[in-house]
Amino acid sequence: MKILAFAEQRDNKLKKSAFEIVRTARTIADQTGGDVIALVIGDHVQAVAGELGGYGATKILIVQQPELGKYSVTAYAKLLPRRQRENRQIFFFFPQQQWAGILRRVLL
């Protein structure tokens, strides 16, 4: 099983929850023989995304565009179907309630 862990950032810095989510996803992946894929969305986030490997991310996907610098349910949700097709059999792991809006847009 692949676990897609959303690593939240603000102002090009990973939030504490990003590390907690990746670490928790790693624990689940270890129990199921899976992989952890961290997804970092924003602008100028490549420099900080590498930190997630130290918390258990097997792979780090970076989506970097100027218009993604500020959180937007609509913009972020448009990215997920493409990522889901690229990584089959994925369990989504969201850090906060706001991500529920993204998941609703993707699944409905």
C-alpha positions in Angstrom: 0.0 0.0 0.0 1.2 3.5 -0.7 0.3 6.3 1.7 0.1 9.8 0.3 0.9 12.2 3.2 0.2 15.8 2.7 2.9 18.0 4.1 1.4 21.4 4.9 3.6 24.5 4.7 3.1 28.2 5.3 5.4 30.9 4.0 7.7 28.2 2.5 8.3 26.5 5.8 6.9 23.1 6.7 4.5 23.1 9.6 5.0 20.9 12.6 2.0 18.9 11.5 3.8 18.0 8.2 6.5 16.1 10.2 3.9 14.4 12.4 1.9 13.3 9.5 4.8 11.8 7.6 6.1 10.1 10.8 2.6 8.6 11.5 2.3 7.5 7.9 5.7 5.8 8.2 4.5 3.9 11.2 1.5 2.6 9.3 3.6 1.8 6.2 6.0 -0.2 8.4 3.1 -2.3 9.7 1.7 -2.9 6.2 4.8 -3.1 4.1 4.0 0.1 2.3 5.6 3.3 1.1 5.2 6.8 2.3 4.9 9.5 -0.4 5.0 13.0 0.9 3.3 15.7 -1.2 4.4 19.3 -0.7 2.4 22.0 -2.6 3.4 25.6 -2.8 5.8 28.1 -4.2 9.6 27.9 -3.4 9.1 24.7 -1.3 11.8 22.5 -2.9 14.4 23.6 -0.4 12.4 22.5 2.7 10.8 19.4 1.2 13.9 17.3 1.5 13.6 17.4 5.3 10.7 14.9 5.1 13.0 12.1 4.1 14.3 12.1 7.7 10.8 11.5 9.0 10.1 8.5 6.9 9.0 9.6 3.4 10.1 7.1 0.8 9.4 9.6 -2.0 8.7 13.3 -2.0 6.5 14.9 -4.7 6.8 18.6 -5.0 4.3 20.7 -6.9 5.7 24.2 -7.1 4.0 27.1 -8.8 3.6 30.8 -7.9 -0.2 30.5 -7.8 0.1 27.7 -5.2 1.9 29.9 -2.7 -1.3 30.6 -0.9 -3.6 27.8 0.3 -6.5 27.3 -2.1 -9.0 24.3 -1.9 -9.8 24.6 -5.6 -6.2 24.8 -6.8 -4.9 22.0 -4.5 -7.9 19.7 -5.3 -7.1 20.0 -9.1 -3.7 18.4 -8.4 -4.9 15.3 -6.6 -6.7 13.3 -9.3 -3.5 13.4 -11.4 -1.4 12.3 -8.4 -3.8 9.5 -7.6 -3.6 8.1 -11.2 0.2 8.2 -11.0 0.3 6.3 -7.7 -2.4 3.6 -7.6 -3.7 2.0 -4.3 -3.2 5.1 -2.3 -4.4 5.8 1.2 -4.8 9.6 1.7 -3.4 10.9 5.0 -4.5 14.5 5.8 -3.0 16.7 8.5 -6.0 19.0 9.3 -9.7 19.5 8.9 -9.1 22.0 6.0 -7.8 19.1 3.8 -11.2 17.4 4.1 -12.5 20.1 1.7 -9.9 19.0 -0.8 -10.7 15.3 -0.5 -14.5 16.0 -0.9 -13.8 17.8 -4.2 -11.6 15.0 -5.4 -14.0 12.1 -4.5 -17.3 13.7 -5.3 
